[in-house]
Amino acid sequence: MKNQFLEITDPIHDFIRLNSTEQKIIDTSVFQRLRRIKQLSGAHLTYPGAQHTRFEHSLGVMHIAGMAGTSLASKKQMPEQTLMMSD
């Protein structure tokens, strides 16, 4: 099966690319319920533009965690000698 990607437009991260596994997780009812939970609690009462949800926040966290994982995976293993402190 060919890898299918979905791109979501995000106001902070521009485009978030989702693979099929991430799409399946996001499509669950548990994840979708995050759309109804406000990230900033009652801040929208004072600041009308503060309309962020846990769903949006979770997508951003997933994106950043994926970038961190990719970065760590691409780093070469350090030789053991460089990890030891010199006398």
mmCIF file as gemmi writes it, N, C-alpha and C atoms, coordinates in Angstrom:
data_model
loop_
_atom_site.group_PDB
_atom_site.id
_atom_site.type_symbol
_atom_site.label_atom_id
_atom_site.label_alt_id
_atom_site.label_comp_id
_atom_site.label_asym_id
_atom_site.label_entity_id
_atom_site.label_seq_id
_atom_site.pdbx_PDB_ins_code
_atom_site.Cartn_x
_atom_site.Cartn_y
_atom_site.Cartn_z
_atom_site.occupancy
_atom_site.B_iso_or_equiv
_atom_site.pdbx_formal_charge
_atom_site.auth_seq_id
_atom_site.auth_asym_id
_atom_site.pdbx_PDB_model_num
ATOM 1 N N . MET Axp A 1 ? 0.839 -1.184 0 1 0 ? 1 A 1
ATOM 2 C CA . MET Axp A 1 ? 0 0 0 1 0 ? 1 A 1
ATOM 3 C C . MET Axp A 1 ? 0.884 1.248 0 1 0 ? 1 A 1
ATOM 4 N N . LYS Axp A 2 ? 0.535 2.196 -0.761 1 0 ? 2 A 1
ATOM 5 C CA . LYS Axp A 2 ? 1.277 3.441 -0.888 1 0 ? 2 A 1
ATOM 6 C C . LYS Axp A 2 ? 1.039 4.313 0.347 1 0 ? 2 A 1
ATOM 7 N N . ASN Axp A 3 ? 2.114 4.984 0.808 1 0 ? 3 A 1
ATOM 8 C CA . ASN Axp A 3 ? 1.966 5.881 1.956 1 0 ? 3 A 1
ATOM 9 C C . ASN Axp A 3 ? 1.083 7.063 1.586 1 0 ? 3 A 1
ATOM 10 N N . GLN Axp A 4 ? 0.045 7.265 2.352 1 0 ? 4 A 1
ATOM 11 C CA . GLN Axp A 4 ? -0.873 8.377 2.138 1 0 ? 4 A 1
ATOM 12 C C . GLN Axp A 4 ? -0.606 9.429 3.212 1 0 ? 4 A 1
ATOM 13 N N . PHE Axp A 5 ? -0.383 10.656 2.796 1 0 ? 5 A 1
ATOM 14 C CA . PHE Axp A 5 ? -0.169 11.745 3.733 1 0 ? 5 A 1
ATOM 15 C C . PHE Axp A 5 ? -1.306 12.749 3.622 1 0 ? 5 A 1
ATOM 16 N N . LEU Axp A 6 ? -1.608 13.354 4.742 1 0 ? 6 A 1
ATOM 17 C CA . LEU Axp A 6 ? -2.616 14.402 4.805 1 0 ? 6 A 1
ATOM 18 C C . LEU Axp A 6 ? -1.924 15.636 5.373 1 0 ? 6 A 1
ATOM 19 N N . GLU Axp A 7 ? -2.169 16.79 4.796 1 0 ? 7 A 1
ATOM 20 C CA . GLU Axp A 7 ? -1.601 18.027 5.318 1 0 ? 7 A 1
ATOM 21 C C . GLU Axp A 7 ? -2.699 18.864 5.954 1 0 ? 7 A 1
ATOM 22 N N . ILE Axp A 8 ? -2.421 19.3 7.177 1 0 ? 8 A 1
ATOM 23 C CA . ILE Axp A 8 ? -3.342 20.162 7.905 1 0 ? 8 A 1
ATOM 24 C C . ILE Axp A 8 ? -2.697 21.539 8.003 1 0 ? 8 A 1
ATOM 25 N N . THR Axp A 9 ? -3.453 22.572 7.713 1 0 ? 9 A 1
ATOM 26 C CA . THR Axp A 9 ? -2.95 23.937 7.846 1 0 ? 9 A 1
ATOM 27 C C . THR Axp A 9 ? -3.069 24.364 9.3 1 0 ? 9 A 1
ATOM 28 N N . ASP Axp A 10 ? -1.963 24.854 9.85 1 0 ? 10 A 1
ATOM 29 C CA . ASP Axp A 10 ? -1.909 25.256 11.248 1 0 ? 10 A 1
ATOM 30 C C . ASP Axp A 10 ? -1.437 26.711 11.323 1 0 ? 10 A 1
ATOM 31 N N . PRO Axp A 11 ? -2.058 27.544 12.171 1 0 ? 11 A 1
ATOM 32 C CA . PRO Axp A 11 ? -1.666 28.954 12.23 1 0 ? 11 A 1
ATOM 33 C C . PRO Axp A 11 ? -0.248 29.181 12.757 1 0 ? 11 A 1
ATOM 34 N N . ILE Axp A 12 ? 0.282 28.244 13.515 1 0 ? 12 A 1
ATOM 35 C CA . ILE Axp A 12 ? 1.623 28.401 14.082 1 0 ? 12 A 1
ATOM 36 C C . ILE Axp A 12 ? 2.675 27.678 13.246 1 0 ? 12 A 1
ATOM 37 N N . HIS Axp A 13 ? 2.38 26.44 12.857 1 0 ? 13 A 1
ATOM 38 C CA . HIS Axp A 13 ? 3.366 25.594 12.173 1 0 ? 13 A 1
ATOM 39 C C . HIS Axp A 13 ? 3.174 25.536 10.66 1 0 ? 13 A 1
ATOM 40 N N . ASP Axp A 14 ? 2.301 26.346 10.124 1 0 ? 14 A 1
ATOM 41 C CA . ASP Axp A 14 ? 1.956 26.345 8.692 1 0 ? 14 A 1
ATOM 42 C C . ASP Axp A 14 ? 1.305 25.02 8.309 1 0 ? 14 A 1
ATOM 43 N N . PHE Axp A 15 ? 2.07 24.08 7.78 1 0 ? 15 A 1
ATOM 44 C CA . PHE Axp A 15 ? 1.498 22.798 7.364 1 0 ? 15 A 1
ATOM 45 C C . PHE Axp A 15 ? 2.029 21.682 8.248 1 0 ? 15 A 1
ATOM 46 N N . ILE Axp A 16 ? 1.119 20.863 8.747 1 0 ? 16 A 1
ATOM 47 C CA . ILE Axp A 16 ? 1.489 19.678 9.515 1 0 ? 16 A 1
ATOM 48 C C . ILE Axp A 16 ? 1.143 18.479 8.65 1 0 ? 16 A 1
ATOM 49 N N . ARG Axp A 17 ? 2.141 17.668 8.357 1 0 ? 17 A 1
ATOM 50 C CA . ARG Axp A 17 ? 1.946 16.496 7.503 1 0 ? 17 A 1
ATOM 51 C C . ARG Axp A 17 ? 1.702 15.272 8.38 1 0 ? 17 A 1
ATOM 52 N N . LEU Axp A 18 ? 0.605 14.579 8.133 1 0 ? 18 A 1
ATOM 53 C CA . LEU Axp A 18 ? 0.224 13.41 8.928 1 0 ? 18 A 1
ATOM 54 C C . LEU Axp A 18 ? 0.359 12.142 8.099 1 0 ? 18 A 1
ATOM 55 N N . ASN Axp A 19 ? 0.974 11.113 8.702 1 0 ? 19 A 1
ATOM 56 C CA . ASN Axp A 19 ? 1.013 9.819 8.021 1 0 ? 19 A 1
ATOM 57 C C . ASN Axp A 19 ? -0.259 9.045 8.361 1 0 ? 19 A 1
ATOM 58 N N . SER Axp A 20 ? -0.407 7.86 7.815 1 0 ? 20 A 1
ATOM 59 C CA . SER Axp A 20 ? -1.657 7.102 7.991 1 0 ? 20 A 1
ATOM 60 C C . SER Axp A 20 ? -1.9 6.71 9.447 1 0 ? 20 A 1
ATOM 61 N N . THR Axp A 21 ? -0.841 6.399 10.198 1 0 ? 21 A 1
ATOM 62 C CA . THR Axp A 21 ? -1.008 6.044 11.611 1 0 ? 21 A 1
ATOM 63 C C . THR Axp A 21 ? -1.5 7.246 12.409 1 0 ? 21 A 1
ATOM 64 N N . GLU Axp A 22 ? -0.913 8.404 12.159 1 0 ? 22 A 1
ATOM 65 C CA . GLU Axp A 22 ? -1.343 9.619 12.854 1 0 ? 22 A 1
ATOM 66 C C . GLU Axp A 22 ? -2.782 9.968 12.495 1 0 ? 22 A 1
ATOM 67 N N . GLN Axp A 23 ? -3.156 9.765 11.24 1 0 ? 23 A 1
ATOM 68 C CA . GLN Axp A 23 ? -4.534 10.026 10.813 1 0 ? 23 A 1
ATOM 69 C C . GLN Axp A 23 ? -5.513 9.131 11.562 1 0 ? 23 A 1
ATOM 70 N N . LYS Axp A 24 ? -5.144 7.858 11.737 1 0 ? 24 A 1
ATOM 71 C CA . LYS Axp A 24 ? -6.025 6.926 12.456 1 0 ? 24 A 1
ATOM 72 C C . LYS Axp A 24 ? -6.215 7.362 13.906 1 0 ? 24 A 1
ATOM 73 N N . ILE Axp A 25 ? -5.141 7.824 14.538 1 0 ? 25 A 1
ATOM 74 C CA . ILE Axp A 25 ? -5.231 8.281 15.929 1 0 ? 25 A 1
ATOM 75 C C . ILE Axp A 25 ? -6.119 9.518 16.022 1 0 ? 25 A 1
ATOM 76 N N . ILE Axp A 26 ? -5.907 10.466 15.13 1 0 ? 26 A 1
ATOM 77 C CA . ILE Axp A 26 ? -6.686 11.706 15.143 1 0 ? 26 A 1
ATOM 78 C C . ILE Axp A 26 ? -8.159 11.445 14.859 1 0 ? 26 A 1
ATOM 79 N N . ASP Axp A 27 ? -8.453 10.429 14.073 1 0 ? 27 A 1
ATOM 80 C CA . ASP Axp A 27 ? -9.84 10.112 13.729 1 0 ? 27 A 1
ATOM 81 C C . ASP Axp A 27 ? -10.606 9.398 14.84 1 0 ? 27 A 1
ATOM 82 N N . THR Axp A 28 ? -9.938 9.035 15.941 1 0 ? 28 A 1
ATOM 83 C CA . THR Axp A 28 ? -10.649 8.362 17.03 1 0 ? 28 A 1
ATOM 84 C C . THR Axp A 28 ? -11.569 9.35 17.744 1 0 ? 28 A 1
ATOM 85 N N . SER Axp A 29 ? -12.629 8.83 18.331 1 0 ? 29 A 1
ATOM 86 C CA . SER Axp A 29 ? -13.582 9.702 19.033 1 0 ? 29 A 1
ATOM 87 C C . SER Axp A 29 ? -12.935 10.367 20.245 1 0 ? 29 A 1
ATOM 88 N N . VAL Axp A 30 ? -12.007 9.671 20.89 1 0 ? 30 A 1
ATOM 89 C CA . VAL Axp A 30 ? -11.332 10.235 22.064 1 0 ? 30 A 1
ATOM 90 C C . VAL Axp A 30 ? -10.533 11.476 21.67 1 0 ? 30 A 1
ATOM 91 N N . PHE Axp A 31 ? -9.804 11.389 20.565 1 0 ? 31 A 1
ATOM 92 C CA . PHE Axp A 31 ? -9.011 12.534 20.109 1 0 ? 31 A 1
ATOM 93 C C . PHE Axp A 31 ? -9.92 13.661 19.626 1 0 ? 31 A 1
ATOM 94 N N . GLN Axp A 32 ? -10.992 13.315 18.952 1 0 ? 32 A 1
ATOM 95 C CA . GLN Axp A 32 ? -11.912 14.33 18.429 1 0 ? 32 A 1
ATOM 96 C C . GLN Axp A 32 ? -12.599 15.115 19.549 1 0 ? 32 A 1
ATOM 97 N N . ARG Axp A 33 ? -12.763 14.487 20.718 1 0 ? 33 A 1
ATOM 98 C CA . ARG Axp A 33 ? -13.381 15.198 21.848 1 0 ? 33 A 1
ATOM 99 C C . ARG Axp A 33 ? -12.547 16.386 22.305 1 0 ? 33 A 1
ATOM 100 N N . LEU Axp A 34 ? -11.241 16.366 21.97 1 0 ? 34 A 1
ATOM 101 C CA . LEU Axp A 34 ? -10.37 17.478 22.348 1 0 ? 34 A 1
ATOM 102 C C . LEU Axp A 34 ? -10.789 18.785 21.684 1 0 ? 34 A 1
ATOM 103 N N . ARG Axp A 35 ? -11.568 18.696 20.619 1 0 ? 35 A 1
ATOM 104 C CA . ARG Axp A 35 ? -12.053 19.895 19.929 1 0 ? 35 A 1
ATOM 105 C C . ARG Axp A 35 ? -12.97 20.728 20.828 1 0 ? 35 A 1
ATOM 106 N N . ARG Axp A 36 ? -13.596 20.076 21.819 1 0 ? 36 A 1
ATOM 107 C CA . ARG Axp A 36 ? -14.558 20.77 22.682 1 0 ? 36 A 1
ATOM 108 C C . ARG Axp A 36 ? -13.936 21.31 23.975 1 0 ? 36 A 1
ATOM 109 N N . ILE Axp A 37 ? -12.639 21.062 24.168 1 0 ? 37 A 1
ATOM 110 C CA . ILE Axp A 37 ? -11.972 21.517 25.392 1 0 ? 37 A 1
ATOM 111 C C . ILE Axp A 37 ? -11.091 22.716 25.054 1 0 ? 37 A 1
ATOM 112 N N . LYS Axp A 38 ? -11.336 23.824 25.715 1 0 ? 38 A 1
ATOM 113 C CA . LYS Axp A 38 ? -10.561 25.04 25.453 1 0 ? 38 A 1
ATOM 114 C C . LYS Axp A 38 ? -9.183 24.93 26.108 1 0 ? 38 A 1
ATOM 115 N N . GLN Axp A 39 ? -8.157 25.235 25.351 1 0 ? 39 A 1
ATOM 116 C CA . GLN Axp A 39 ? -6.784 25.189 25.851 1 0 ? 39 A 1
ATOM 117 C C . GLN Axp A 39 ? -6.545 26.269 26.898 1 0 ? 39 A 1
ATOM 118 N N . LEU Axp A 40 ? -7.153 27.422 26.712 1 0 ? 40 A 1
ATOM 119 C CA . LEU Axp A 40 ? -6.887 28.57 27.574 1 0 ? 40 A 1
ATOM 120 C C . LEU Axp A 40 ? -8.007 28.832 28.574 1 0 ? 40 A 1
ATOM 121 N N . SER Axp A 41 ? -8.81 27.824 28.841 1 0 ? 41 A 1
ATOM 122 C CA . SER Axp A 41 ? -9.892 27.902 29.819 1 0 ? 41 A 1
ATOM 123 C C . SER Axp A 41 ? -10.796 29.105 29.548 1 0 ? 41 A 1
ATOM 124 N N . GLY Axp A 42 ? -10.918 30.002 30.5 1 0 ? 42 A 1
ATOM 125 C CA . GLY Axp A 42 ? -11.824 31.143 30.342 1 0 ? 42 A 1
ATOM 126 C C . GLY Axp A 42 ? -11.164 32.393 29.788 1 0 ? 42 A 1
ATOM 127 N N . ALA Axp A 43 ? -9.947 32.274 29.292 1 0 ? 43 A 1
ATOM 128 C CA . ALA Axp A 43 ? -9.229 33.446 28.767 1 0 ? 43 A 1
ATOM 129 C C . ALA Axp A 43 ? -9.972 34.093 27.604 1 0 ? 43 A 1
ATOM 130 N N . HIS Axp A 44 ? -10.786 33.313 26.883 1 0 ? 44 A 1
ATOM 131 C CA . HIS Axp A 44 ? -11.518 33.872 25.74 1 0 ? 44 A 1
ATOM 132 C C . HIS Axp A 44 ? -12.557 34.914 26.171 1 0 ? 44 A 1
ATOM 133 N N . LEU Axp A 45 ? -12.923 34.912 27.444 1 0 ? 45 A 1
ATOM 134 C CA . LEU Axp A 45 ? -13.872 35.906 27.946 1 0 ? 45 A 1
ATOM 135 C C . LEU Axp A 45 ? -13.225 37.293 28.021 1 0 ? 45 A 1
ATOM 136 N N . THR Axp A 46 ? -11.929 37.319 28.312 1 0 ? 46 A 1
ATOM 137 C CA . THR Axp A 46 ? -11.186 38.579 28.37 1 0 ? 46 A 1
ATOM 138 C C . THR Axp A 46 ? -10.531 38.905 27.038 1 0 ? 46 A 1
ATOM 139 N N . TYR Axp A 47 ? -9.991 37.866 26.401 1 0 ? 47 A 1
ATOM 140 C CA . TYR Axp A 47 ? -9.285 38.024 25.122 1 0 ? 47 A 1
ATOM 141 C C . TYR Axp A 47 ? -10.041 37.244 24.052 1 0 ? 47 A 1
ATOM 142 N N . PRO Axp A 48 ? -10.903 37.885 23.289 1 0 ? 48 A 1
ATOM 143 C CA . PRO Axp A 48 ? -11.75 37.184 22.316 1 0 ? 48 A 1
ATOM 144 C C . PRO Axp A 48 ? -10.983 36.351 21.287 1 0 ? 48 A 1
ATOM 145 N N . GLY Axp A 49 ? -9.74 36.686 21.034 1 0 ? 49 A 1
ATOM 146 C CA . GLY Axp A 49 ? -8.95 35.928 20.062 1 0 ? 49 A 1
ATOM 147 C C . GLY Axp A 49 ? -8.387 34.635 20.622 1 0 ? 49 A 1
ATOM 148 N N . ALA Axp A 50 ? -8.512 34.423 21.923 1 0 ? 50 A 1
ATOM 149 C CA . ALA Axp A 50 ? -7.962 33.226 22.565 1 0 ? 50 A 1
ATOM 150 C C . ALA Axp A 50 ? -8.961 32.074 22.441 1 0 ? 50 A 1
ATOM 151 N N . GLN Axp A 51 ? -9.071 31.523 21.262 1 0 ? 51 A 1
ATOM 152 C CA . GLN Axp A 51 ? -10.054 30.471 20.987 1 0 ? 51 A 1
ATOM 153 C C . GLN Axp A 51 ? -9.388 29.136 20.651 1 0 ? 51 A 1
ATOM 154 N N . HIS Axp A 52 ? -8.295 28.809 21.299 1 0 ? 52 A 1
ATOM 155 C CA . HIS Axp A 52 ? -7.552 27.601 20.978 1 0 ? 52 A 1
ATOM 156 C C . HIS Axp A 52 ? -8.109 26.405 21.744 1 0 ? 52 A 1
ATOM 157 N N . THR Axp A 53 ? -8.058 25.244 21.118 1 0 ? 53 A 1
ATOM 158 C CA . THR Axp A 53 ? -8.565 24.025 21.759 1 0 ? 53 A 1
ATOM 159 C C . THR Axp A 53 ? -7.419 23.062 22.049 1 0 ? 53 A 1
ATOM 160 N N . ARG Axp A 54 ? -7.7 22.074 22.886 1 0 ? 54 A 1
ATOM 161 C CA . ARG Axp A 54 ? -6.721 21.023 23.17 1 0 ? 54 A 1
ATOM 162 C C . ARG Axp A 54 ? -6.408 20.23 21.908 1 0 ? 54 A 1
ATOM 163 N N . PHE Axp A 55 ? -7.371 20.145 20.996 1 0 ? 55 A 1
ATOM 164 C CA . PHE Axp A 55 ? -7.16 19.455 19.722 1 0 ? 55 A 1
ATOM 165 C C . PHE Axp A 55 ? -6.041 20.142 18.937 1 0 ? 55 A 1
ATOM 166 N N . GLU Axp A 56 ? -6.154 21.456 18.765 1 0 ? 56 A 1
ATOM 167 C CA . GLU Axp A 56 ? -5.13 22.213 18.032 1 0 ? 56 A 1
ATOM 168 C C . GLU Axp A 56 ? -3.779 22.111 18.73 1 0 ? 56 A 1
ATOM 169 N N . HIS Axp A 57 ? -3.796 22.221 20.048 1 0 ? 57 A 1
ATOM 170 C CA . HIS Axp A 57 ? -2.568 22.128 20.83 1 0 ? 57 A 1
ATOM 171 C C . HIS Axp A 57 ? -1.918 20.755 20.644 1 0 ? 57 A 1
ATOM 172 N N . SER Axp A 58 ? -2.722 19.703 20.69 1 0 ? 58 A 1
ATOM 173 C CA . SER Axp A 58 ? -2.2 18.341 20.548 1 0 ? 58 A 1
ATOM 174 C C . SER Axp A 58 ? -1.599 18.101 19.168 1 0 ? 58 A 1
ATOM 175 N N . LEU Axp A 59 ? -2.199 18.68 18.13 1 0 ? 59 A 1
ATOM 176 C CA . LEU Axp A 59 ? -1.623 18.565 16.787 1 0 ? 59 A 1
ATOM 177 C C . LEU Axp A 59 ? -0.25 19.23 16.737 1 0 ? 59 A 1
ATOM 178 N N . GLY Axp A 60 ? -0.129 20.391 17.354 1 0 ? 60 A 1
ATOM 179 C CA . GLY Axp A 60 ? 1.157 21.086 17.388 1 0 ? 60 A 1
ATOM 180 C C . GLY Axp A 60 ? 2.207 20.319 18.168 1 0 ? 60 A 1
ATOM 181 N N . VAL Axp A 61 ? 1.81 19.743 19.307 1 0 ? 61 A 1
ATOM 182 C CA . VAL Axp A 61 ? 2.73 18.939 20.114 1 0 ? 61 A 1
ATOM 183 C C . VAL Axp A 61 ? 3.19 17.719 19.326 1 0 ? 61 A 1
ATOM 184 N N . MET Axp A 62 ? 2.261 17.064 18.63 1 0 ? 62 A 1
ATOM 185 C CA . MET Axp A 62 ? 2.612 15.905 17.808 1 0 ? 62 A 1
ATOM 186 C C . MET Axp A 62 ? 3.621 16.3 16.731 1 0 ? 62 A 1
ATOM 187 N N . HIS Axp A 63 ? 3.397 17.447 16.115 1 0 ? 63 A 1
ATOM 188 C CA . HIS Axp A 63 ? 4.284 17.93 15.055 1 0 ? 63 A 1
ATOM 189 C C . HIS Axp A 63 ? 5.693 18.185 15.598 1 0 ? 63 A 1
ATOM 190 N N . ILE Axp A 64 ? 5.789 18.884 16.72 1 0 ? 64 A 1
ATOM 191 C CA . ILE Axp A 64 ? 7.095 19.203 17.306 1 0 ? 64 A 1
ATOM 192 C C . ILE Axp A 64 ? 7.796 17.938 17.795 1 0 ? 64 A 1
ATOM 193 N N . ALA Axp A 65 ? 7.056 17.014 18.42 1 0 ? 65 A 1
ATOM 194 C CA . ALA Axp A 65 ? 7.654 15.756 18.874 1 0 ? 65 A 1
ATOM 195 C C . ALA Axp A 65 ? 8.176 14.947 17.69 1 0 ? 65 A 1
ATOM 196 N N . GLY Axp A 66 ? 7.442 14.954 16.587 1 0 ? 66 A 1
ATOM 197 C CA . GLY Axp A 66 ? 7.898 14.257 15.384 1 0 ? 66 A 1
ATOM 198 C C . GLY Axp A 66 ? 9.167 14.864 14.827 1 0 ? 66 A 1
ATOM 199 N N . MET Axp A 67 ? 9.25 16.193 14.834 1 0 ? 67 A 1
ATOM 200 C CA . MET Axp A 67 ? 10.469 16.867 14.366 1 0 ? 67 A 1
ATOM 201 C C . MET Axp A 67 ? 11.651 16.535 15.273 1 0 ? 67 A 1
ATOM 202 N N . ALA Axp A 68 ? 11.419 16.498 16.589 1 0 ? 68 A 1
ATOM 203 C CA . ALA Axp A 68 ? 12.486 16.165 17.534 1 0 ? 68 A 1
ATOM 204 C C . ALA Axp A 68 ? 12.95 14.726 17.33 1 0 ? 68 A 1
ATOM 205 N N . GLY Axp A 69 ? 12.006 13.805 17.153 1 0 ? 69 A 1
ATOM 206 C CA . GLY Axp A 69 ? 12.358 12.403 16.914 1 0 ? 69 A 1
ATOM 207 C C . GLY Axp A 69 ? 13.152 12.223 15.638 1 0 ? 69 A 1
ATOM 208 N N . THR Axp A 70 ? 12.744 12.908 14.583 1 0 ? 70 A 1
ATOM 209 C CA . THR Axp A 70 ? 13.463 12.836 13.308 1 0 ? 70 A 1
ATOM 210 C C . THR Axp A 70 ? 14.873 13.388 13.458 1 0 ? 70 A 1
ATOM 211 N N . SER Axp A 71 ? 15.004 14.485 14.184 1 0 ? 71 A 1
ATOM 212 C CA . SER Axp A 71 ? 16.318 15.09 14.402 1 0 ? 71 A 1
ATOM 213 C C . SER Axp A 71 ? 17.226 14.154 15.191 1 0 ? 71 A 1
ATOM 214 N N . LEU Axp A 72 ? 16.691 13.554 16.251 1 0 ? 72 A 1
ATOM 215 C CA . LEU Axp A 72 ? 17.493 12.63 17.054 1 0 ? 72 A 1
ATOM 216 C C . LEU Axp A 72 ? 17.887 11.391 16.258 1 0 ? 72 A 1
ATOM 217 N N . ALA Axp A 73 ? 16.983 10.891 15.446 1 0 ? 73 A 1
ATOM 218 C CA . ALA Axp A 73 ? 17.268 9.695 14.649 1 0 ? 73 A 1
ATOM 219 C C . ALA Axp A 73 ? 18.336 9.962 13.595 1 0 ? 73 A 1
ATOM 220 N N . SER Axp A 74 ? 18.444 11.202 13.151 1 0 ? 74 A 1
ATOM 221 C CA . SER Axp A 74 ? 19.416 11.519 12.101 1 0 ? 74 A 1
ATOM 222 C C . SER Axp A 74 ? 20.814 11.787 12.651 1 0 ? 74 A 1
ATOM 223 N N . LYS Axp A 75 ? 20.927 11.991 13.945 1 0 ? 75 A 1
ATOM 224 C CA . LYS Axp A 75 ? 22.241 12.242 14.553 1 0 ? 75 A 1
ATOM 225 C C . LYS Axp A 75 ? 23.051 10.954 14.553 1 0 ? 75 A 1
ATOM 226 N N . LYS Axp A 76 ? 24.343 11.082 14.272 1 0 ? 76 A 1
ATOM 227 C CA . LYS Axp A 76 ? 25.219 9.913 14.292 1 0 ? 76 A 1
ATOM 228 C C . LYS Axp A 76 ? 25.557 9.565 15.728 1 0 ? 76 A 1
ATOM 229 N N . GLN Axp A 77 ? 25.786 8.278 15.96 1 0 ? 77 A 1
ATOM 230 C CA . GLN Axp A 77 ? 26.183 7.799 17.279 1 0 ? 77 A 1
ATOM 231 C C . GLN Axp A 77 ? 27.555 8.371 17.608 1 0 ? 77 A 1
ATOM 232 N N . MET Axp A 78 ? 27.694 8.948 18.786 1 0 ? 78 A 1
ATOM 233 C CA . MET Axp A 78 ? 28.989 9.497 19.184 1 0 ? 78 A 1
ATOM 234 C C . MET Axp A 78 ? 29.923 8.358 19.568 1 0 ? 78 A 1
ATOM 235 N N . PRO Axp A 79 ? 31.195 8.441 19.172 1 0 ? 79 A 1
ATOM 236 C CA . PRO Axp A 79 ? 32.153 7.411 19.602 1 0 ? 79 A 1
ATOM 237 C C . PRO Axp A 79 ? 32.254 7.393 21.121 1 0 ? 79 A 1
ATOM 238 N N . GLU Axp A 80 ? 32.475 6.216 21.671 1 0 ? 80 A 1
ATOM 239 C CA . GLU Axp A 80 ? 32.507 6.053 23.121 1 0 ? 80 A 1
ATOM 240 C C . GLU Axp A 80 ? 33.591 6.911 23.763 1 0 ? 80 A 1
ATOM 241 N N . GLN Axp A 81 ? 34.723 7.104 23.067 1 0 ? 81 A 1
ATOM 242 C CA . GLN Axp A 81 ? 35.826 7.877 23.633 1 0 ? 81 A 1
ATOM 243 C C . GLN Axp A 81 ? 35.41 9.324 23.915 1 0 ? 81 A 1
ATOM 244 N N . THR Axp A 82 ? 34.559 9.894 23.11 1 0 ? 82 A 1
ATOM 245 C CA . THR Axp A 82 ? 34.175 11.292 23.32 1 0 ? 82 A 1
ATOM 246 C C . THR Axp A 82 ? 33.22 11.445 24.495 1 0 ? 82 A 1
ATOM 247 N N . LEU Axp A 83 ? 32.61 10.342 24.914 1 0 ? 83 A 1
ATOM 248 C CA . LEU Axp A 83 ? 31.679 10.41 26.039 1 0 ? 83 A 1
ATOM 249 C C . LEU Axp A 83 ? 32.392 10.341 27.379 1 0 ? 83 A 1
ATOM 250 N N . MET Axp A 84 ? 33.637 9.809 27.392 1 0 ? 84 A 1
ATOM 251 C CA . MET Axp A 84 ? 34.39 9.681 28.637 1 0 ? 84 A 1
ATOM 252 C C . MET Axp A 84 ? 35.088 10.993 28.949 1 0 ? 84 A 1
ATOM 253 N N . MET Axp A 85 ? 35.118 11.327 30.224 1 0 ? 85 A 1
ATOM 254 C CA . MET Axp A 85 ? 35.802 12.558 30.625 1 0 ? 85 A 1
ATOM 255 C C . MET Axp A 85 ? 37.299 12.31 30.642 1 0 ? 85 A 1
ATOM 256 N N . SER Axp A 86 ? 38.069 13.284 30.173 1 0 ? 86 A 1
ATOM 257 C CA . SER Axp A 86 ? 39.527 13.129 30.181 1 0 ? 86 A 1
ATOM 258 C C . SER Axp A 86 ? 40.06 13.408 31.578 1 0 ? 86 A 1
ATOM 259 N N . ASP Axp A 87 ? 41.212 12.787 31.877 1 0 ? 87 A 1
ATOM 260 C CA . ASP Axp A 87 ? 41.837 12.97 33.203 1 0 ? 87 A 1
ATOM 261 C C . ASP Axp A 87 ? 42.53 14.283 33.308 1 0 ? 87 A 1
